[in-house]
Amino acid sequence: MSSLQKAECPYCGDSWEIDLDAPEISDQDRIELSEQRVAQVVCTDCLDLHLHD
């Protein structure tokens, strides 16, 4: 069973649900994200815009 958490991009404000049980989420990230009411996660569009040269 998946553990869904609401996520929101701090740059553009888009929101979606993330699966905290997904294998690409580390144990440490899973703990930190589960403690937040809305997880702050950069979306892929903003990741390309803000974190690349």
C-alpha positions in Angstrom: 0.0 0.0 0.0 1.4 3.4 -0.9 1.8 6.3 1.5 0.7 9.5 -0.4 1.8 12.9 0.7 0.8 16.3 -0.8 3.8 18.0 -2.4 4.2 21.6 -3.6 6.9 23.3 -5.6 8.4 26.2 -3.7 9.1 28.0 -7.0 5.9 27.8 -9.1 3.4 26.6 -6.5 2.3 23.5 -8.5 1.0 20.8 -6.3 0.7 17.0 -6.7 0.9 13.8 -4.6 4.1 11.9 -4.0 4.4 8.3 -2.9 6.6 8.2 0.2 7.1 4.4 -0.4 8.7 5.0 -3.8 12.1 3.3 -4.0 13.8 6.6 -5.2 13.0 8.3 -1.9 15.7 7.8 0.7 14.8 6.8 4.3 16.0 10.2 5.6 13.9 12.1 3.0 10.9 9.9 3.8 11.1 10.8 7.5 11.6 14.5 6.8 8.8 14.6 4.2 6.3 12.7 6.3 6.8 15.3 9.1 5.6 18.1 6.8 1.9 18.8 6.2 2.8 19.7 2.6 6.2 18.5 1.4 8.3 21.2 -0.4 9.6 19.5 -3.5 11.0 21.2 -6.6 9.1 20.1 -9.7 11.0 18.9 -12.8 10.2 22.0 -14.8 11.6 24.3 -12.1 14.5 22.0 -11.4 15.6 22.5 -15.1 15.1 26.2 -14.9 16.6 27.0 -11.5 19.3 24.4 -10.8 21.1 24.1 -14.2 23.4 26.5 -15.9 
